[in-house]
Amino acid sequence: MGRSLNDIIAALPAEEQAAIDARYQDLKQEVEGLRELRQIAGKAQAEIASALNIKQPSVSQIERQTDMYLSTLRSYVEAVGGELELTVKLPQRPALRIHQLGDASAPPQITTRRPGTRAQMGGRRGR
């Protein structure tokens, strides 16, 4: 009879067991999809549908989608009781958070420049 995974891990040195446990804890924090997120939050599809003012089959469809608008994802996450954060990871740079992408309720960002200066990209020269 074969050995179980737990038996194999138990036979490893303590440092390797600790590394495996740490990686396991990291993976437990990751979510495969929206369905799992909803289940972790303890919500039913009908509750999400009610919060989003849609029908339950539409929630099922959202959970199966592989591509969607950020606004749809944000609404879904908020209906589950969470908050959506968008983080960009670039090589050799710290992670960056985008705060207002696609947020229609946020005030527009206005960039001003001093009179007599050039626009940074294109445009006409100041007079």
C-alpha positions, 0 to 999 in steps of 0.5 A: 500500500502507498504512503499518504502525502502527510506521511511523506511530509512528516518524513521530511526535515523540519525546515522543509515541513515549515516551508511546505506549511508556509506555502500551503497557508499562502495558497489558502489565501488565494481564491480560484474564482468569484463562486469561491469568493461568494462561498467564503463570504457565506452568501448565496447567489440569491443574496448577491442577485438581490444586492445587484438588482439582477436575477439569480441566473445572471449571478451564475453567469457572472461567476462563470465569466472569464472576462468582464468589466472592472465595474461588474467585478467591483459591484460583485465584490461589494455585493459579497461584502468586500472592496476591490483593490487593483494592484499593478506589479511591474518588474523591479518596482514596488507594487502600485495601487490604482485608486480610481480606474473606472470609478464613475463616482470619483471626481475627474482628475484635473492637471493644470499647467502654468501659462507659457509652458509647453504641453508634455505630449503634443499640443501647441506651444504656449504663447 
